[in-house]
Amino acid sequence: MLARLLFFCGLCLVSQLAVAMTIYKSTDANGVVSYSDQPSKGAKVFVFQDRMVERLERQVYLDIKKQKGVDVVFARNDLYAPVEVALAFIGMSNVRGAPAKTIRRVLPARSNTRLALLTAISGDKPLVYSPQFQYSLGDPSGTAQSYRYPLPWRGGPFRLSQGANGQYSHYGPKNRYAMDIAMPVGTPIIAARAGVVVKTENSQSGRGTDASGNFVRVLHDDGTMGVYLHLKQGSVSVREGQRVKVGSPLALSGNTGNSSGPHLHFVVQRNTGEGLVSIPYQFNQPLGALPNFALGKQ
């Protein structure tokens, strides 16, 4: 069982090749799933896309108060974290007061901020316009502080199955410096740094509808965020808005979302200006790397 777990998670190991390797997935007559870098009869290409899409439409949105000839445009942030927003108006007719340039603000956590006051040029005609609204978690004015992260789990020892710049999934801006640690489903996951829980997902089973699977996002005091992904369904034990300290229980590890095997995906992110990106970090003790079984190196 352990060997199978190591093989399964070894597929995620960071590759030093300039181009990502093609991995093939096949299932035999007994239902046993196998992965290889060599195609075989009936095998299909295994596509691994570890996207992070957090849908915040119900928590960050425009709130427009309409009166006769006047629209007051607010941006509402119901999250327990600051949010950077950008607002512009297009297709305007009979509108006075719309800024010529895009409005850019950082909304504090749990706030409702007025961004614009639009009035009708002619009071007997309606205001016509289309708002273009964008937002991103975090405050880009913050500065990440030096910090070495304790291991965010109890038990082990476990090993690194994919590190920074891994060609299987750690190549996009949100995940470039993430680390995957192979571990059995049900391993206790704990906070590696103090902060406030911003966002959780707890209901996904299997591959689910979100590539991240179940997760916990924690906002640190310096504005960075730690994200713990692919957690076991129903295991998240913290709520949004809760303050956690180092070592606080968060959830159990799992194999949910677009995961190639049981593991914890841990990434640290910050807003660098209208977008979250992953940033380099270090654990406070070394991790060994799994051999890359996909390349036949054991």
N, C-alpha and C positions, 0 to 999 in steps of 0.2 A: 504493500500500500504506500509506504514511504517512497519507494523507488518511483512508483507511478506519479505521486505528487511532485517529486523533484523533476521528473521528465516533463510533466504537464506545465509546471511553472517555469521550467528552464527555457521553454519556447519564448518567454518574454525577455530573455537576457539581452542586454544591450549588445548590439552588433557593431563592430568597428568598420564594417563595410560602408562604402560611400552610398550604396543603394540598398534599400531594405530587401531582405531575402523573401522569396515566395515560399509560403508554407502550405502544405496540402493536408486536408482533413479527410479521413476515410472511416467507415464503420463496417466491421466484419459481420458475418452471419449471426454471431452471438451478441451483437450490439455493442461490442467493445470499440471505442473511438481511439484512433491513432493519428499522430501528427508526424509529418516527414517533410524534408526539403526535396524529396524525389516523388514525382507524380506516379500514381498507380491507377489501375482500372477502377473506375467509379469514384475516385478521389476528387474533391472539390477544393478550390483555392480558399484558404482560410483568411478572411478579411478582418483585421483587427483595427478598430477605430475608437480610440479612447477619448472621445470628445467630452467636453464638459459644458453642458447647456443647462443653465439654471433659469427657469422661466419665472420672471419676477413681475409679470404684467399686472397681477392683482395686488402687488405690494409697492410698486413704483409706477405712478400714473399721473396724468393731468386731471385736474379737478376744475372745471370751468363754471363759474357762477354767472348766470345770465340774468340781466335786467333789461329793461327797455332801452335799446340803443347803447348798452354797455356790457362788455364781457370781461370779467376779472379772471385771469388765468393763473391758477395755483399748480404747483407740483407737489404731490404728496408722496412721502417716503414712510412707509409703515415698517421698514426693516429696523433691526437693532444694529445698524451700521450706517455710516455716512454713504451717500451716493453722489457721484458726479453726473450732472445732467447737461444736456444741450438742447435748446429749443429755438426753432426758426419757423417763420410763417411764409407760406407761398400761396399763390392763387388768390391774392387779396383783391377785394372790391368793396368800396364804401367803408374803408377801415382807416382810422387814425390812431396813432400810438404804437404801432408795431415797430420794433427796432429794426434798423436796416441790417445789423449784423446778428449773428447767432448769439443767443443768450447762453452763457456758461456759468454754472453755479455748482457749489458743493452743498447738498442738502444734509443737515444733521440727521442723526438717527431719530425716527419717530417724529417727523416734523411735517408741516404743511406751509410752504413758502410761496408768496406771491411773486410771479415772474413778469407779468405784463398786465396792463390795463388798456383794453381796446375800446374805442368809442366809434360810433357811426358818424360819418361825415354828413350824411343826410338822414335825419331822424325818421323819415317815413320809408326808409329802405333798410333791408336786413344787412347785417355784417356778413361778409362772405370771405372765408379764409380756410386754409388747411394747415394745421400745426404739424411740424416734423419734430418728433420727440425721441431723444436717445438718452440712454443712461448706462452707467457702469458702477459696479460696487466699489466702494473705497474712496479715500481722499488722496489725490496724487501729491498733495503738498507734504505728506509725511515722509520721514526718513527712517529706513529700516535700521534697527539697532543690531549690533553684533550679538549673536546668541547661538549656543551649541545645544541642539535638541536632545533631550533624553529619549531613549527608545520608546515609541508610543504603543507599547503592548506589554503584557505580562506573560512570562513563560519563555519557551525557546530552549536553546538558541536557534534562531532562524537566520536565513541567508538572503542576500540580495539577488533577485532574479532579473531585474532590469534597472539600470541606473540612468543618470542624466544623459540626454541626447540618444536614448535608445531608439533604434530604427523601427521597432515594432509599433510603438505608440508614443514615445516621448520625443516628438519632433515638432509639435506645434507650440506657439507662444505660451499657452496656459499650462503646458505639461513638460516643457523642455528639461527642467531640472528635478522632475519628480523621481521618486524611488519606489520600486515594487519589492515587497518582501514576501517570499513564499511562506505560508503558514496554514495550518489546518483550519477549516471552518470552525468557528466558535471560540477562537482565541480572544481573550479580553483585550480590547483596545482602550487606551487611556490617553488623556490630554498630555501632549509633550510640551505645552506652554500655556500659561494662564491667559484667560480672555473671556469674551462673551460669545455664546453660541448665536450665530447669525441665521443659519439655514440648516434644515435637516430634511432627509428623505428616508422613510422607514418602511414603505409598503411594497417595494418591488421584490418580485421573486424571479429567479432565473435571470435571463437576459433582460427582461422587463422592457420598458419603453424609453429608458434613459441610459445612455452608454456609461454614465458614472455609477449606476446602480444606487444602492442606498448609501448615504453619506452624511457627514457632520462637517460644517464649516464654522471655524472659530476665529473671531477677530481679536488680534493681539493689541496690546496697548500702544505699540508703535505704528499701528495701521496695517501691518502685514496680516495675512490670514493663513491659517493651517487648515487643510482639507484632507479628510480621511474618507476614502472611497471603497466601494464594492463590499459594503457591510452586509451582515446577515439580516434577512427580512425580520422585522419586528423586534430587533435587538437594541435599537437606539434608545438610550436611557436618559437623554437630556432633552430639554425643550428650548425653543428659540427665546432669546432674552436671558437665559440662565448664565450666571458667572461660574466659570470652572477654574480650578487651579491645577498645577502640574500633578499628574497622577490621578485626576478625577476620572471615574469610569465614563466612557462615552457610548460604547456599543460592543458587539462581537464581530470579529472578522468574518467575511463571507466570500461569495463567488457570484455576486449579482452584477447586472449590467453587462457591458461588452468586455467580459473578463475571460482570459484564456485558462484560468485555473484558480484555485483558492489562494488569495493573497491580499495584502493591504497595499493600496496605492496611497502614498502620502506625498503631498506637494505643499509648498509655501508660495503664496502669491501676494502681489501688491498692485495697486492701480498706478500706472506710470503716465496717465493722461488719456482718458477716454478708453480705458481697456485694462483688464487684468492680465498680468503676465506672471509666469513662475520665476522665482529667483533662486539662486544657489543657496544651499544651506548644508550644514554638517551635523551628523549625530555626535554625541559626546563619547562614543566608543566605536571602534571599527566594526564593519560588517564584512563577512566573507562573501564572495560571489559564487553563485552556482555555476558549474560547468555548462557550457553551451551545447546541450544535447542535440540541438537542431543542426549544428555544424559537425557533430560527431567527435567533439573534443571533450573527453571525460577525465 
